[in-house]
Amino acid sequence: MFGKDYDDEREVSDDSNGNELNQPEFASENLEQVYKKSAEIGDKDENSDDSGFNFAAQDAEILAERDSARSSLIKQADKMLQASKERFQPLDVGKNVRIPINPVDRPKIGHRNLLGVVTEAIDGLYTIGTANGTLPQKFSRNQLYPCETNFLVIADVPECSTSFRAAIGDSSIHGKQGHKHCLCAGKCSSNRSLL
């Protein structure tokens, strides 16, 4: 490599003092010595007290601990599901609910919640209708808060589908996100250039 010819049988290198090192660590002459050293180490291991370690017993103990941990996790999951079912009772079709609005989706002076009515309930997932249309996504029970009074009836929900953000903008007093302001550089007298 890079203009040097290397001999395949043995490699010649220099140590830090410039002396040639002719024998690699495991040359064919040294194999017998390496074999003897490894046999001596093996004899020492056989005579030591640590050789009686039972790997099969350790593996069985590890498997028993894993089974115990798995059963404990299943028990804890069942307990959490039961507590969730007790805390969040199922909703009936026609019940009015509040859906919290994320501050990112809410206009500056908009409502904190969107009012809707449960139009369908399948396997713990609820379809919600608003005054502007039906929301396309399904909601789980922990995302909905039931109202004490009914503001909407299923008959008031239009047949069209609307997105969550559009329903928020349409139900807001102010309108959708953003606001209108004048682009005049000084005092505005006409209010004609509003955005």
DRENFISE-543130 format. One record per residue (C-alpha): residue number from 1; x, y, z; residue in three letters. Coordinates in nm, 2 decimals. Layout:
N
+-----+--------+--------+--------+-----+
:   n :      u :      v :      w : res :
+-----+--------+--------+--------+-----+
: NUM :      X :      Y :      Z : ALA :
...
+-----+--------+--------+--------+-----+
//
This chain:
195
+-----+--------+--------+--------+-----+
:   n :      u :      v :      w : res :
+-----+--------+--------+--------+-----+
:   1 :   0.00 :   0.00 :   0.00 : MET :
:   2 :   0.13 :   0.35 :  -0.09 : PHE :
:   3 :   0.44 :   0.22 :  -0.26 : GLY :
:   4 :   0.55 :  -0.03 :   0.01 : LYS :
:   5 :   0.58 :  -0.40 :  -0.07 : ASP :
:   6 :   0.46 :  -0.63 :   0.21 : TYR :
:   7 :   0.57 :  -0.98 :   0.26 : ASP :
:   8 :   0.28 :  -1.22 :   0.30 : ASP :
:   9 :   0.46 :  -1.46 :   0.52 : GLU :
:  10 :   0.57 :  -1.21 :   0.79 : ARG :
:  11 :   0.52 :  -0.85 :   0.84 : GLU :
:  12 :   0.81 :  -0.63 :   0.95 : VAL :
:  13 :   0.74 :  -0.32 :   1.15 : SER :
:  14 :   0.94 :  -0.08 :   1.37 : ASP :
:  15 :   0.88 :  -0.01 :   1.74 : ASP :
:  16 :   0.93 :   0.34 :   1.88 : SER :
:  17 :   1.31 :   0.30 :   1.91 : ASN :
:  18 :   1.35 :   0.20 :   1.54 : GLY :
:  19 :   1.41 :  -0.17 :   1.61 : ASN :
:  20 :   1.25 :  -0.42 :   1.38 : GLU :
:  21 :   0.97 :  -0.64 :   1.52 : LEU :
:  22 :   0.98 :  -0.96 :   1.32 : ASN :
:  23 :   0.73 :  -1.18 :   1.50 : GLN :
:  24 :   0.36 :  -1.10 :   1.53 : PRO :
:  25 :   0.19 :  -1.18 :   1.85 : GLU :
:  26 :   0.04 :  -1.51 :   1.73 : PHE :
:  27 :   0.29 :  -1.64 :   1.48 : ALA :
:  28 :   0.30 :  -2.02 :   1.40 : SER :
:  29 :   0.60 :  -2.06 :   1.64 : GLU :
:  30 :   0.40 :  -1.91 :   1.93 : ASN :
:  31 :   0.09 :  -2.12 :   1.88 : LEU :
:  32 :   0.21 :  -2.40 :   2.11 : GLU :
:  33 :   0.29 :  -2.15 :   2.39 : GLN :
:  34 :  -0.06 :  -1.98 :   2.35 : VAL :
:  35 :  -0.22 :  -2.33 :   2.36 : TYR :
:  36 :  -0.03 :  -2.42 :   2.68 : LYS :
:  37 :  -0.12 :  -2.09 :   2.85 : LYS :
:  38 :  -0.49 :  -2.14 :   2.77 : SER :
:  39 :  -0.48 :  -2.49 :   2.90 : ALA :
:  40 :  -0.33 :  -2.37 :   3.23 : GLU :
:  41 :  -0.60 :  -2.10 :   3.26 : ILE :
:  42 :  -0.86 :  -2.37 :   3.20 : GLY :
:  43 :  -0.71 :  -2.59 :   3.47 : ASP :
:  44 :  -0.72 :  -2.29 :   3.71 : LYS :
:  45 :  -1.09 :  -2.23 :   3.63 : ASP :
:  46 :  -1.17 :  -2.60 :   3.70 : GLU :
:  47 :  -1.00 :  -2.59 :   4.04 : ASN :
:  48 :  -1.16 :  -2.26 :   4.15 : SER :
:  49 :  -1.48 :  -2.25 :   4.35 : ASP :
:  50 :  -1.68 :  -2.04 :   4.09 : ASP :
:  51 :  -1.71 :  -2.34 :   3.85 : SER :
:  52 :  -2.01 :  -2.47 :   4.03 : GLY :
:  53 :  -2.24 :  -2.19 :   3.91 : PHE :
:  54 :  -2.58 :  -2.33 :   3.79 : ASN :
:  55 :  -2.68 :  -2.14 :   3.47 : PHE :
:  56 :  -3.00 :  -2.35 :   3.42 : ALA :
:  57 :  -3.13 :  -2.24 :   3.77 : ALA :
:  58 :  -3.05 :  -1.88 :   3.69 : GLN :
:  59 :  -3.24 :  -1.90 :   3.36 : ASP :
:  60 :  -3.54 :  -2.05 :   3.53 : ALA :
:  61 :  -3.53 :  -1.77 :   3.79 : GLU :
:  62 :  -3.52 :  -1.51 :   3.52 : ILE :
:  63 :  -3.81 :  -1.67 :   3.34 : LEU :
:  64 :  -4.01 :  -1.68 :   3.66 : ALA :
:  65 :  -3.94 :  -1.31 :   3.73 : GLU :
:  66 :  -4.05 :  -1.22 :   3.37 : ARG :
:  67 :  -4.38 :  -1.42 :   3.41 : ASP :
:  68 :  -4.44 :  -1.24 :   3.74 : SER :
:  69 :  -4.38 :  -0.90 :   3.59 : ALA :
:  70 :  -4.60 :  -0.98 :   3.29 : ARG :
:  71 :  -4.89 :  -1.09 :   3.51 : SER :
:  72 :  -4.85 :  -0.78 :   3.73 : SER :
:  73 :  -4.86 :  -0.55 :   3.43 : LEU :
:  74 :  -5.18 :  -0.72 :   3.31 : ILE :
:  75 :  -5.34 :  -0.69 :   3.65 : LYS :
:  76 :  -5.24 :  -0.32 :   3.66 : GLN :
:  77 :  -5.39 :  -0.25 :   3.31 : ALA :
:  78 :  -5.72 :  -0.42 :   3.41 : ASP :
:  79 :  -5.73 :  -0.21 :   3.73 : LYS :
:  80 :  -5.67 :   0.11 :   3.53 : MET :
:  81 :  -5.94 :   0.02 :   3.27 : LEU :
:  82 :  -6.19 :  -0.05 :   3.55 : GLN :
:  83 :  -6.11 :   0.29 :   3.72 : ALA :
:  84 :  -6.15 :   0.47 :   3.38 : SER :
:  85 :  -6.49 :   0.30 :   3.32 : LYS :
:  86 :  -6.61 :   0.40 :   3.67 : GLU :
:  87 :  -6.49 :   0.76 :   3.62 : ARG :
:  88 :  -6.62 :   0.81 :   3.27 : PHE :
:  89 :  -6.97 :   0.67 :   3.24 : GLN :
:  90 :  -7.09 :   0.59 :   2.88 : PRO :
:  91 :  -7.29 :   0.86 :   2.70 : LEU :
:  92 :  -7.63 :   0.81 :   2.54 : ASP :
:  93 :  -7.72 :   0.92 :   2.19 : VAL :
:  94 :  -7.88 :   1.26 :   2.21 : GLY :
:  95 :  -7.67 :   1.38 :   2.51 : LYS :
:  96 :  -7.51 :   1.72 :   2.48 : ASN :
:  97 :  -7.14 :   1.74 :   2.54 : VAL :
:  98 :  -6.86 :   1.99 :   2.56 : ARG :
:  99 :  -6.54 :   1.94 :   2.36 : ILE :
: 100 :  -6.24 :   2.14 :   2.49 : PRO :
: 101 :  -6.07 :   2.35 :   2.23 : ILE :
: 102 :  -5.69 :   2.36 :   2.21 : ASN :
: 103 :  -5.56 :   2.72 :   2.25 : PRO :
: 104 :  -5.38 :   2.68 :   1.91 : VAL :
: 105 :  -5.72 :   2.62 :   1.73 : ASP :
: 106 :  -5.91 :   2.88 :   1.93 : ARG :
: 107 :  -5.96 :   3.24 :   1.81 : PRO :
: 108 :  -5.83 :   3.51 :   2.04 : LYS :
: 109 :  -6.17 :   3.59 :   2.20 : ILE :
: 110 :  -6.34 :   3.26 :   2.11 : GLY :
: 111 :  -6.51 :   3.00 :   2.34 : HIS :
: 112 :  -6.30 :   2.75 :   2.53 : ARG :
: 113 :  -6.54 :   2.46 :   2.44 : ASN :
: 114 :  -6.74 :   2.35 :   2.14 : LEU :
: 115 :  -7.09 :   2.23 :   2.21 : LEU :
: 116 :  -7.22 :   1.93 :   2.03 : GLY :
: 117 :  -7.46 :   1.64 :   2.06 : VAL :
: 118 :  -7.38 :   1.27 :   2.05 : VAL :
: 119 :  -7.52 :   1.13 :   1.72 : THR :
: 120 :  -7.37 :   0.78 :   1.73 : GLU :
: 121 :  -7.19 :   0.56 :   1.98 : ALA :
: 122 :  -7.00 :   0.25 :   1.86 : ILE :
: 123 :  -6.75 :   0.06 :   2.08 : ASP :
: 124 :  -6.68 :   0.35 :   2.32 : GLY :
: 125 :  -6.62 :   0.59 :   2.03 : LEU :
: 126 :  -6.86 :   0.88 :   1.97 : TYR :
: 127 :  -6.97 :   1.07 :   1.66 : THR :
: 128 :  -7.05 :   1.44 :   1.75 : ILE :
: 129 :  -7.28 :   1.67 :   1.56 : GLY :
: 130 :  -7.26 :   2.05 :   1.60 : THR :
: 131 :  -7.49 :   2.33 :   1.48 : ALA :
: 132 :  -7.26 :   2.36 :   1.17 : ASN :
: 133 :  -7.24 :   1.99 :   1.08 : GLY :
: 134 :  -7.11 :   1.65 :   1.19 : THR :
: 135 :  -6.74 :   1.62 :   1.29 : LEU :
: 136 :  -6.56 :   1.36 :   1.08 : PRO :
: 137 :  -6.34 :   1.22 :   1.36 : GLN :
: 138 :  -6.45 :   0.99 :   1.64 : LYS :
: 139 :  -6.40 :   1.09 :   2.01 : PHE :
: 140 :  -6.33 :   0.87 :   2.30 : SER :
: 141 :  -6.52 :   0.91 :   2.63 : ARG :
: 142 :  -6.23 :   1.09 :   2.81 : ASN :
: 143 :  -6.23 :   1.37 :   2.55 : GLN :
: 144 :  -6.60 :   1.46 :   2.61 : LEU :
: 145 :  -6.76 :   1.63 :   2.90 : TYR :
: 146 :  -7.14 :   1.59 :   2.93 : PRO :
: 147 :  -7.36 :   1.89 :   2.98 : CYS :
: 148 :  -7.64 :   1.91 :   3.24 : GLU :
: 149 :  -7.89 :   2.07 :   3.00 : THR :
: 150 :  -7.96 :   2.00 :   2.63 : ASN :
: 151 :  -7.88 :   2.29 :   2.40 : PHE :
: 152 :  -7.89 :   2.09 :   2.08 : LEU :
: 153 :  -8.11 :   1.82 :   1.94 : VAL :
: 154 :  -8.00 :   1.57 :   1.68 : ILE :
: 155 :  -8.26 :   1.72 :   1.44 : ALA :
: 156 :  -8.07 :   2.06 :   1.46 : ASP :
: 157 :  -7.75 :   1.91 :   1.32 : VAL :
: 158 :  -7.72 :   1.96 :   0.94 : PRO :
: 159 :  -7.64 :   1.66 :   0.72 : GLU :
: 160 :  -7.31 :   1.81 :   0.60 : CYS :
: 161 :  -6.97 :   1.72 :   0.75 : SER :
: 162 :  -6.74 :   2.00 :   0.88 : THR :
: 163 :  -6.39 :   2.00 :   1.02 : SER :
: 164 :  -6.33 :   2.07 :   1.39 : PHE :
: 165 :  -6.15 :   2.40 :   1.32 : ARG :
: 166 :  -6.42 :   2.52 :   1.08 : ALA :
: 167 :  -6.69 :   2.43 :   1.34 : ALA :
: 168 :  -6.50 :   2.63 :   1.60 : ILE :
: 169 :  -6.47 :   2.93 :   1.37 : GLY :
: 170 :  -6.84 :   2.92 :   1.27 : ASP :
: 171 :  -6.96 :   2.90 :   1.64 : SER :
: 172 :  -6.73 :   3.18 :   1.75 : SER :
: 173 :  -6.87 :   3.53 :   1.81 : ILE :
: 174 :  -6.56 :   3.69 :   1.66 : HIS :
: 175 :  -6.52 :   3.45 :   1.36 : GLY :
: 176 :  -6.23 :   3.24 :   1.26 : LYS :
: 177 :  -5.87 :   3.29 :   1.36 : GLN :
: 178 :  -5.71 :   3.62 :   1.27 : GLY :
: 179 :  -5.85 :   3.97 :   1.30 : HIS :
: 180 :  -5.92 :   4.27 :   1.08 : LYS :
: 181 :  -5.72 :   4.59 :   1.11 : HIS :
: 182 :  -5.65 :   4.90 :   0.92 : CYS :
: 183 :  -5.34 :   4.93 :   0.70 : LEU :
: 184 :  -5.32 :   5.31 :   0.72 : CYS :
: 185 :  -4.98 :   5.45 :   0.82 : ALA :
: 186 :  -5.13 :   5.74 :   1.03 : GLY :
: 187 :  -5.47 :   5.79 :   1.18 : LYS :
: 188 :  -5.74 :   5.63 :   0.98 : CYS :
: 189 :  -6.04 :   5.84 :   0.90 : SER :
: 190 :  -6.23 :   5.62 :   0.65 : SER :
: 191 :  -6.18 :   5.26 :   0.77 : ASN :
: 192 :  -6.19 :   5.14 :   0.41 : ARG :
: 193 :  -5.86 :   4.94 :   0.40 : SER :
: 194 :  -5.94 :   4.67 :   0.64 : LEU :
: 195 :  -5.78 :   4.32 :   0.63 : LEU :
+-----+--------+--------+--------+-----+
//
